[in-house]
Amino acid sequence: MKSFWLLKSEPSAFSLEDLQQRPGQTEPWDGVRNYQARNFMRDRMQVGDRAFFYHSNCDVPAIVGIVSIASRSYADPTQFDPAAGHYDPKSTPDEPRWFLVDVHYERHLRRAISLAELKARADALPGFQLLARGNRLSVMPVVAEHWETILALEDQSAPTGL
């Protein structure tokens, strides 16, 4: 059974447009350094799962597109490279700490669905992890009901005032 996810990225670091421009429209989702997010990628993500691509830490944080999981998890090579921003001296190739999956661009949403809009529609998204106070995970599961509810918003107008 396929699962659904939400992947956060700061568009100034890596945007959905950047993914769309990559060869094969595929890129490793590297640099994740949170154990819970790592465990989701390492233990639960499967090839063919789908994910919302969320632009965070920007003027209008929003779900902007859809990607698919294009590989099984494997060791994140940035953990072994002292010149990389995500180097981890405690990781070794024999005992890696950090894993990643490759993601593949599927499409942009017909319109971005902002965090403000999601909060305004929170009654339709009970338990949606992105809306939880203090949630800072860059990788999180999305239940099927929330996936469908959010996709349906593409064809609706955003509430006024947002």
C-alpha positions in Angstrom: 0.0 0.0 0.0 1.4 3.4 -1.0 1.9 6.1 1.6 1.7 9.9 1.5 4.3 12.4 2.8 5.1 16.0 3.1 8.7 17.2 2.4 9.7 20.7 3.5 12.5 22.7 1.8 13.4 26.3 1.9 13.0 27.5 -1.6 16.2 29.6 -1.3 18.1 26.3 -0.7 16.2 23.9 -3.0 12.8 24.6 -4.6 10.3 22.6 -6.6 11.5 24.6 -9.6 15.0 23.4 -8.9 13.8 19.8 -8.8 12.0 20.3 -12.1 15.2 21.4 -13.7 17.3 18.5 -12.5 18.3 15.7 -15.0 15.5 13.3 -15.0 13.6 15.6 -12.7 15.1 13.6 -9.8 17.3 14.5 -6.9 18.5 12.9 -3.6 16.6 14.4 -0.6 19.8 14.8 1.4 20.8 16.7 4.5 18.0 15.5 6.8 19.5 15.5 10.3 16.5 14.7 12.5 16.2 11.1 13.7 12.5 10.9 13.4 12.5 12.3 9.8 15.4 9.9 9.0 13.5 7.0 10.3 10.5 7.8 8.1 12.7 7.8 5.0 14.8 4.8 6.1 12.1 2.6 7.4 8.7 3.6 5.9 9.1 5.3 2.5 8.7 3.1 -0.5 9.2 3.6 -4.2 6.0 5.1 -5.6 4.9 6.8 -2.5 3.8 10.4 -3.2 4.6 13.5 -1.2 3.6 17.2 -1.1 6.5 19.5 -1.7 6.3 22.3 0.8 8.2 25.6 0.6 9.1 26.7 4.2 10.8 29.6 5.8 9.8 32.0 3.0 7.4 34.9 2.5 4.4 32.6 1.9 5.0 29.1 3.2 2.9 26.7 1.1 2.4 23.3 -0.5 3.5 24.0 -4.0 3.6 20.6 -5.7 3.7 16.8 -5.8 6.7 14.5 -6.0 7.1 10.8 -5.9 9.6 8.7 -4.0 12.0 7.3 -6.7 14.3 5.1 -4.7 14.7 3.0 -1.6 16.6 4.6 1.2 20.4 4.6 1.1 23.2 6.3 3.0 23.3 10.1 2.6 26.8 10.7 1.2 27.0 14.3 2.6 27.5 12.8 6.1 30.9 11.5 5.0 32.2 14.7 3.3 34.0 17.1 5.6 33.5 19.9 3.0 29.7 19.3 3.0 27.4 21.4 5.1 25.8 18.2 6.5 29.0 16.4 7.5 28.8 14.1 10.5 32.1 12.9 11.9 30.4 10.1 13.9 29.1 8.5 10.7 31.1 6.0 8.7 30.4 4.2 5.5 30.2 0.9 7.5 27.8 2.5 10.0 26.0 5.4 8.5 23.7 7.5 10.7 21.8 9.3 8.0 19.7 8.1 5.0 17.9 9.7 2.1 15.6 8.8 -0.7 15.5 10.1 -4.3 12.5 12.2 -5.1 11.0 12.8 -8.6 9.1 15.8 -9.7 5.5 15.0 -10.7 3.8 18.4 -11.0 3.1 21.8 -9.5 -0.2 22.3 -7.8 -2.6 24.4 -9.9 -2.3 26.9 -7.1 -0.1 27.0 -4.0 -1.9 26.2 -0.8 -0.5 28.4 1.9 0.1 27.5 5.5 -2.3 30.3 6.4 -5.0 28.6 4.3 -4.3 25.2 5.8 -4.7 26.7 9.3 -7.9 28.4 8.3 -9.2 25.0 7.2 -7.9 23.1 10.2 -11.3 21.7 11.0 -11.2 19.7 7.8 -7.6 18.5 8.6 -7.9 17.2 12.2 -4.5 15.9 13.4 -2.6 17.1 10.3 1.0 17.1 11.6 2.1 20.2 9.7 -0.4 22.2 11.8 0.8 20.9 15.2 2.3 23.4 17.5 6.1 23.2 17.6 6.3 20.9 14.6 9.6 21.4 12.8 10.0 18.0 11.0 11.2 18.3 7.4 9.7 14.9 6.6 6.3 13.8 7.9 3.6 11.3 7.0 0.2 12.5 5.6 -2.8 10.3 6.1 -4.9 9.5 3.0 -7.9 11.6 4.1 -5.7 14.7 4.5 -4.0 14.1 1.1 -7.4 14.0 -0.6 -8.7 17.0 1.3 -5.6 19.1 0.4 -5.7 18.0 -3.3 -9.3 19.1 -3.4 -8.3 22.6 -2.4 -6.5 23.1 -5.7 -9.8 23.7 -7.4 -11.2 26.0 -4.7 -10.5 29.6 -4.1 -8.5 30.4 -1.1 -10.6 32.0 1.8 -10.7 35.8 1.5 -8.2 37.7 3.5 -5.4 35.1 3.1 
